[in-house]
Amino acid sequence: MLCDGRTELPAGEARQFMSYAGNYTFDGATLSTRVDASSDPGRVGGDQVRHVRFEKGGMVLAPPRRPGDERDGALLAVARGVQSEGAPITWVDGSALDLPSPPDSFDAVLCQLGLQFFPDQHQALQEMRRVVKSSGRVALSVYSPIERTPGAHAFVVALDEVLGQHSSRIKRGEHSFANPAQLKTLLTLAGFGFVSVETVQQTITFPSVLDYVRFQLLATPMTALLKDKTEAERQSIISSVACKTTTLATPAMLGGGSFNFPQEAYVAIAREI
């Protein structure tokens, strides 16, 4: 049985699960099992494929690929096509819950505004600890509560008013950490001996409220809210959300015709010792 392990789910989101019948195949590197029940009916009767590695005398199963992972190849192709102006970059496809690197591989591991999206945050942090050298460090950041980033808060309130209750759950999910202590506890439980967490606030600026709303609804996972809409309907929704966001913003946030507001995050540095 495989179940979404998050302790809390955004309002309106169902917990995902799958279970497997006894039929399986294993070729020494890949384990395939038949899905006999799932929260997604379309996956029943298919195969769940998980890569396997052996480490310290034990078998480690990689997390199964999740719906939407098929987009990763296209995203990586775009990234690989961008010429780096600094040090060369090697792009690797892998799961944060099963990093495709051996232990003690890196001097530093960076995770910027990603931890809040991982279905198993403890496992992800343990993986970071596994691949970083004992003398290395992990640096990561997560957003603080959305009320402490007023532009984003105005946006989610407007989104729920225009599209209905819970429409903003994806955006609110970015701000799932309640306080710095929550992040420090997770890092400590993952085995880091030294953990430092600071609250950092910087100003974010968009040319206009409309530009900010358009970016949120067309260039982030919130595009799912508009996927079944016509082009005219999409533009109408974007305009309506932008207008409502403007009415919720303070005059200081709208100074000079742009959209400016403080954005707060928790930034952590962790080492093994």
Order of alpha helices (4+ residues) and beta strands (2+ residues): beta-beta-beta-beta-beta-alpha-beta-alpha-beta-alpha-alpha-alpha-beta-alpha-alpha-beta
